[in-house]
Amino acid sequence: MTEKTIGIFLVSSGMDETQWPELSGTELQYGDHTWELTGTVDVGNTGTMLAVEAKQVDDVRQPKAVLRFALDGDAPSLNPGNLGSHFDSLEQAGGTQYLVVKKAARTYRYELHGFEYE
């Protein structure tokens, strides 16, 4: 397994990729740009980080990027071995974007921390 640090994130090649079709086509504003999510999500080994593929739709070139969402501190996280498709919504509180995931009796709120162009 290879790892590299990107900003505040330690990115590992051991992430689990999944498709969340209900996330595909969803747009959000971040970093003075509009992003359209593709529905492809990589979940970190411990479930505390989500890497969501997106394209920048306010640029004619539509560059691709990965938006990085993370849980705060010791909040419970998704089980990478039992992902399923549980996207619920995108929320904005002040200037902060959240990706909300709901499973059974638990709700997870992942905060958008940054992005990296591909």
C-alpha positions in Angstrom: 0.0 0.0 0.0 1.3 3.4 -0.9 0.5 6.6 1.0 1.1 10.3 0.3 0.1 13.5 2.1 -2.1 16.0 0.3 -2.8 19.1 2.4 -4.1 17.8 5.7 -5.0 14.4 4.3 -3.0 11.2 4.3 -4.2 9.5 1.1 -3.8 5.7 0.9 -4.0 3.5 -2.2 -6.0 1.1 0.0 -9.2 3.1 -0.3 -12.5 1.4 -1.3 -14.2 2.8 -4.3 -18.0 2.7 -4.7 -20.7 4.3 -6.9 -23.4 6.4 -5.3 -25.7 7.1 -8.4 -27.9 9.5 -6.4 -24.9 11.7 -5.9 -24.2 11.9 -9.6 -25.0 15.3 -11.2 -25.3 17.0 -7.8 -23.7 20.5 -7.8 -22.1 22.4 -5.0 -20.3 25.7 -4.6 -16.8 25.6 -3.1 -13.6 27.7 -3.6 -15.3 30.2 -5.9 -16.2 27.4 -8.3 -19.2 25.2 -9.1 -18.5 21.5 -8.9 -20.7 18.7 -10.3 -20.2 15.4 -8.5 -19.8 12.2 -10.6 -21.1 9.6 -8.1 -17.7 7.9 -7.7 -16.7 7.9 -4.0 -13.5 6.5 -2.4 -13.8 5.7 1.3 -10.7 5.7 3.4 -9.6 2.5 5.3 -11.2 3.7 8.5 -14.2 5.4 6.9 -13.3 8.8 8.3 -12.5 10.3 4.9 -14.4 10.4 1.6 -12.8 11.4 -1.7 -15.6 12.4 -4.2 -14.8 12.7 -7.9 -16.1 15.9 -9.5 -15.7 18.3 -12.4 -15.6 22.0 -12.4 -18.6 23.1 -14.4 -18.0 26.9 -14.4 -14.9 26.5 -16.6 -15.3 25.5 -20.3 -12.5 23.0 -19.9 -14.4 21.3 -17.0 -11.2 20.2 -15.2 -11.6 17.1 -13.0 -10.8 17.1 -9.3 -11.3 15.1 -6.1 -13.2 16.8 -3.3 -12.1 15.7 0.2 -14.6 15.3 2.9 -13.7 14.2 6.5 -15.4 13.6 9.8 -14.6 15.7 12.8 -12.4 14.2 15.5 -13.7 10.9 16.9 -17.1 10.9 15.3 -18.4 7.4 14.3 -17.6 6.6 10.7 -18.9 4.5 7.8 -17.7 0.8 7.7 -15.6 0.6 4.5 -16.4 -3.1 4.3 -20.1 -2.5 4.2 -20.6 0.7 2.2 -23.8 0.4 0.2 -25.3 3.6 -1.3 -26.4 5.8 1.5 -25.9 9.4 0.3 -28.6 11.6 1.8 -27.9 15.2 1.0 -25.4 18.1 0.7 -25.8 20.7 3.4 -24.3 24.2 3.8 -23.8 25.9 7.2 -22.2 29.3 6.9 -19.4 28.8 4.4 -19.0 25.1 5.2 -20.2 22.3 2.9 -21.2 18.9 4.4 -22.0 15.6 2.7 -24.6 13.7 4.7 -24.8 9.9 4.7 -27.6 8.0 6.4 -27.5 4.3 7.3 -30.1 2.6 9.5 -30.2 4.6 12.8 -27.1 6.7 12.2 -26.3 9.9 10.3 -22.7 10.8 9.3 -21.8 14.4 8.4 -18.6 14.7 6.4 -17.1 18.3 6.1 -15.6 19.4 2.9 -11.9 20.3 3.6 -10.5 20.8 0.2 -9.9 19.5 -3.3 -7.1 18.4 -5.6 -7.2 18.7 -9.4 -6.5 15.5 -11.2 
